Amino acid sequence: MQYVKLGNSDLNVSRICMGCMGFGDASHGQHSWTIDEGHSREIIQHGLELGINFFDTAIAYQSGSSEQYLGRALKDFAKRDEVVVATKFLPRTPDEIDAGITGQQHILRMMDKSLQNLGMDYVDLYIYHMWDYETPLYDIMDGLNRVVQAGKARYIGISNCFAWQLAKANALAEKEGFAKFISVQGHYNLIFREEEREMVPYCREENIAMTPYSALAGGRLAKRPGEASKRRKEDSYARLKYDATAEQDAIIIDRVAQLAETRGVSMTEVSLAWLLTKVAAPVVGATKLHHMEGAAKATDLVLSPDEIAYLEEKYVPHKLVGVMAQNTPAAAKETHVWSTGNQKI
């Protein structure tokens, strides 16, 4: 396993981050394909054995049970100071807004609940899950700074935002002396490269770490179309993101398969090896032991410039999908993307 400093921080993280959205009580969330605590523990333990020390979860994942599974497993299998734990909070709910709960109060409440779920005193990275158009940015940055000052989070990150939003937030933080975002978790993979327009060059300029989600496009970049997994069949959100462009994406997926066959490696290794040339540490979800093995092997696969060009050549621009397509004040109000009961993340 290879390791890297996470942006402008002293966090030393594995080049693969284990995504924990697949862990949790399926009866407490919107995903039927999540796995129970016993299987989650096996995957977490195996990830640690492979050298993975970076774990990403969220309070929204299966009503906090993902955090609970992760926290209990790490307590049993690892030393706290040898792992890097990230979790995320959602914007205020309409009910909280109506009740007059401030952004600062909301963040503290979310932080304390996540720490309770994890059974930890602090998290290494606290991530703003999606932009909250109903809360002043000052309140968000002040609230995040307060949890850092209280020792409940070492650093802060952001997810599902535009480059201008990240730049605006960090400019405000610098002006006010608040903690700044050191990482961004966006939607980025071989068949969805829209982050390359502004986010990639901005993060390179500012040394902000990119830790993208959907690194394998819901399994599409890991298997040929005829080898669909249970998650791929049941994951309605992934279908929302990728079904409309399946025909054009298939050309690139086929090239991944051809290159994997030529190199004698898996499609997972090829897809992640490409992404590792662009970002610090992609978030890779796992619901089976071999998912982490393929991800770990990707850190040792070096693609040539010609191979990278071959994989990239046929990409065509995509429309924004998922939460980023809803990342406007009007859309947020219409779909209630902040609701933990109906999260659209």
C-alpha positions in Angstrom: 0.0 0.0 0.0 1.2 3.5 -0.8 0.5 6.5 1.4 0.2 10.3 0.9 -0.3 13.4 2.9 -3.9 14.6 2.6 -3.6 18.1 1.1 -2.6 20.8 3.5 -2.7 18.6 6.6 -0.5 16.2 8.5 -2.8 13.2 7.9 -0.9 10.3 6.3 -3.5 8.3 4.4 -3.5 5.2 2.3 -4.0 5.8 -1.4 -7.2 3.9 -1.2 -9.9 5.1 1.2 -12.5 2.4 2.2 -16.0 3.8 1.6 -18.5 2.5 4.2 -21.8 3.4 2.6 -22.3 -0.3 2.0 -22.2 -1.1 5.7 -25.2 -0.7 7.9 -28.7 -2.0 8.8 -30.6 -2.1 5.5 -33.9 -1.6 7.3 -32.6 1.8 8.5 -31.7 3.2 5.1 -32.6 3.5 1.4 -30.2 0.9 0.2 -31.3 -2.8 0.1 -27.8 -4.0 -0.8 -26.0 -3.0 2.4 -24.3 -5.7 4.4 -24.7 -6.6 8.1 -22.2 -6.0 10.9 -20.5 -9.3 10.7 -19.6 -9.0 7.1 -18.7 -5.4 7.5 -16.3 -6.3 10.2 -14.6 -8.9 8.0 -14.1 -6.4 5.2 -12.8 -3.7 7.6 -10.3 -6.1 9.2 -9.2 -7.3 5.8 -8.7 -3.7 4.6 -6.5 -3.0 7.6 -4.4 -6.1 6.8 -4.0 -4.8 3.2 -2.6 -1.5 4.6 -5.7 0.6 4.3 -5.9 3.2 7.1 -8.4 5.7 5.7 -12.1 5.1 6.2 -15.1 7.3 5.0 -18.6 7.1 6.4 -21.5 9.5 7.1 -24.3 10.0 9.6 -26.7 9.7 6.7 -25.7 6.1 5.9 -28.3 3.8 7.2 -29.4 6.2 9.9 -25.9 6.1 11.5 -25.5 2.3 11.7 -22.6 2.6 9.2 -20.8 4.8 11.7 -21.6 2.3 14.5 -20.3 -0.7 12.6 -17.1 1.1 11.6 -16.4 2.5 15.1 -16.9 -0.9 16.8 -14.7 -2.7 14.2 -11.9 -0.2 14.4 -12.0 -0.3 18.2 -11.4 -4.1 18.0 -8.9 -4.3 15.1 -6.8 -1.1 15.2 -5.2 1.6 17.3 -7.1 4.9 17.1 -4.0 6.9 16.2 -3.1 4.6 13.4 -6.3 5.1 11.4 -7.8 8.2 9.7 -11.6 8.4 10.1 -13.8 10.7 8.0 -17.5 11.2 8.5 -20.0 13.6 7.0 -23.0 15.8 8.1 -26.0 16.9 6.1 -27.5 20.4 5.9 -30.2 21.5 8.4 -33.6 20.0 7.9 -36.6 22.1 7.2 -37.8 21.3 10.7 -34.6 22.6 12.3 -34.8 25.7 10.2 -38.4 26.3 11.4 -37.3 25.7 15.0 -34.5 28.3 14.7 -31.6 25.9 15.1 -28.6 27.8 13.8 -25.9 26.3 11.5 -23.5 26.3 14.4 -25.9 24.4 16.7 -26.7 22.0 13.9 -23.1 21.1 13.2 -22.3 20.6 16.9 -25.4 18.3 17.2 -24.4 16.3 14.2 -20.8 16.1 15.3 -21.8 14.8 18.8 -24.1 12.2 17.4 -21.5 10.9 15.0 -18.9 10.7 17.7 -21.5 8.8 19.8 -22.2 6.4 16.9 -18.4 5.9 16.2 -17.6 5.5 19.9 -14.7 8.0 19.4 -13.6 11.3 21.0 -12.7 12.9 17.6 -12.7 12.3 13.9 -9.7 13.1 11.7 -11.8 14.7 8.9 -15.3 16.2 9.2 -17.0 16.6 5.8 -19.7 19.0 4.8 -21.8 16.5 2.8 -23.6 19.0 0.5 -24.0 22.7 0.1 -26.7 24.2 2.4 -28.4 27.1 0.6 -30.7 27.7 3.6 -27.8 28.5 6.0 -25.4 31.4 5.8 -21.9 30.3 4.8 -20.4 32.2 7.8 -22.5 30.0 10.1 -21.2 26.8 8.5 -17.6 27.8 8.6 -17.9 29.2 12.1 -19.6 25.9 13.2 -16.9 23.8 11.6 -14.2 25.9 13.1 -15.8 25.5 16.6 -15.7 21.6 16.4 -12.0 21.8 15.3 -11.2 24.2 18.1 -13.0 21.9 20.5 -10.8 19.0 19.4 -13.7 17.0 18.0 -12.4 17.1 14.4 -8.8 17.5 13.3 -9.5 18.8 9.8 -12.5 19.6 7.7 -13.5 18.6 4.1 -16.3 19.2 1.7 -18.3 17.0 -0.7 -20.6 17.6 -3.6 -19.7 21.2 -4.4 -18.6 23.4 -7.3 -15.1 24.8 -7.4 -16.4 28.4 -6.9 -18.2 27.3 -3.7 -15.0 25.7 -2.3 -13.0 28.8 -3.2 -15.6 31.1 -1.6 -15.7 29.0 1.6 -11.9 28.9 2.0 -11.6 32.6 1.2 -14.1 33.3 4.0 -12.2 31.0 6.4 -8.9 32.7 5.6 -10.4 36.1 6.2 -12.0 35.1 9.6 -9.1 32.9 10.8 -11.3 29.7 10.6 -10.2 26.2 9.7 -10.1 25.7 5.9 -11.2 22.8 3.8 -8.3 20.5 3.1 -10.1 18.0 0.9 -13.0 17.6 -1.5 -15.0 14.5 -2.2 -16.7 14.8 -5.6 -18.1 12.5 -8.3 -15.1 11.5 -10.5 -14.2 8.4 -12.5 -13.3 7.3 -16.0 -16.8 7.7 -17.3 -17.6 10.9 -15.4 -14.8 13.4 -15.7 -16.6 16.7 -15.3 -14.5 17.6 -12.3 -11.6 18.2 -14.7 -13.2 21.4 -15.9 -12.5 23.5 -12.8 -12.2 21.4 -9.6 -9.1 19.5 -10.6 -6.9 22.5 -11.6 -8.2 24.5 -8.6 -7.3 21.7 -6.2 -3.9 21.3 -7.8 -3.2 25.0 -7.4 -4.3 25.1 -3.7 -3.0 21.7 -2.7 -6.5 20.5 -1.7 -6.8 16.7 -1.7 -9.3 15.1 -4.0 -10.9 11.9 -2.6 -13.6 11.2 -5.1 -16.6 8.9 -4.6 -18.1 6.5 -7.2 -14.6 5.6 -8.2 -15.8 2.5 -10.0 -19.1 4.1 -11.2 -21.3 1.7 -9.1 -19.3 -1.3 -10.4 -19.6 -0.4 -14.1 -15.8 0.1 -14.3 -15.2 -3.2 -12.6 -17.2 -5.6 -14.6 -18.4 -6.1 -18.2 -22.0 -5.2 -18.8 -23.1 -8.8 -18.7 -21.5 -9.4 -15.3 -23.8 -7.1 -13.3 -23.6 -7.4 -9.6 -26.6 -7.4 -7.1 -25.7 -3.8 -6.1 -25.7 -2.7 -9.7 -29.1 -4.2 -10.2 -30.6 -2.7 -7.0 -28.7 0.6 -6.7 -31.3 3.0 -8.1 -29.1 6.1 -7.4 -26.3 4.7 -9.5 -28.7 3.9 -12.3 -29.9 7.5 -12.1 -26.3 8.7 -12.6 -25.2 6.3 -15.4 -28.1 4.7 -17.3 -28.7 7.8 -19.5 -25.1 7.7 -20.8 -24.7 3.9 -20.9 -24.1 3.7 -24.7 -21.3 6.2 -24.8 -19.8 5.0 -21.5 -19.7 1.4 -22.8 -17.0 2.4 -25.3 -14.7 3.4 -22.4 -15.7 0.4 -20.3 -14.8 -1.9 -23.2 -11.4 -0.2 -23.4 -10.9 -0.8 -19.6 -11.7 -4.5 -20.2 -9.3 -4.8 -23.2 -6.4 -3.1 -21.3 -7.1 -5.3 -18.2 -6.9 -8.4 -20.4 -3.7 -7.2 -22.1 -2.0 -6.4 -18.7 -3.3 -9.5 -17.0 -5.0 -7.5 -14.2 -8.6 -6.8 -13.2 -10.8 -4.0 -14.6 -10.9 -2.6 -11.0 -7.1 -2.3 -11.1 -7.0 -0.5 -14.4 -9.9 1.9 -13.5 -8.4 2.8 -10.2 -4.8 3.0 -11.5 -6.1 5.7 -13.9 -7.9 7.6 -11.2 -4.8 7.4 -8.9 -2.9 9.5 -11.5 -5.4 12.3 -10.9 -6.3 12.3 -7.2 -4.9 11.6 -3.7 -7.1 8.8 -2.5 -10.3 7.6 -4.2 -13.1 6.4 -1.9 -13.8 2.7 -2.9 -16.8 1.0 -1.5 -16.8 -2.7 -0.6 -19.4 -5.3 0.1 -17.1 -8.3 -0.5 -13.6 -9.1 0.6 -12.2 -9.2 -2.9 -13.4 -5.7 -3.6 -10.6 -4.3 -1.3 -8.0 -6.7 -2.7 -8.5 -5.4 -6.2 -8.4 -1.8 -5.0 -5.2 -2.3 -3.0 -3.5 -3.9 -6.0 -4.4 -0.9 -8.1 -1.8 1.2 -6.2 1.0 -1.0 -7.7 -0.2 -0.8 -11.3 1.5 1.9 -13.4 -0.1 2.9 -16.6 1.9 4.3 -19.5 1.1 7.7 -21.1 -0.2 5.8 -24.1 -2.5 3.6 -22.0 -3.9 6.6 -20.2 -4.6 8.4 -23.5 -6.3 5.2 -24.8 -8.6 5.2 -21.8 -9.4 8.9 -22.0 -9.7 9.3 -25.8 -13.4 8.5 -26.3 -14.8 10.5 -23.3 -17.5 13.0 -24.2 -18.9 15.7 -21.9 -21.7 14.6 -19.5 -24.5 16.5 -17.9 -24.4 16.9 -14.2 -26.2 14.1 -12.4 -27.2 13.1 -8.9 -26.8 15.6 -6.1 -24.8 18.0 -8.2 -27.7 18.4 -10.6 -29.7 19.3 -7.6 -27.1 21.7 -6.2 -29.1 24.9 -6.6 -31.4 26.7 -4.1 -34.6 25.9 -6.1 -33.7 22.2 -6.7 -32.7 21.7 -3.0 -36.0 23.1 -1.9 -37.9 20.9 -4.4 -36.2 17.6 -3.6 -35.2 18.2 0.0 -31.8 16.7 -0.6 -30.8 17.5 3.0 -33.4 15.2 4.5 -31.8 12.2 6.4 -35.1 10.3 5.9 -34.9 10.7 2.1 -31.3 11.5 1.4 -30.3 11.9 -2.2 -26.5 11.5 -1.9 
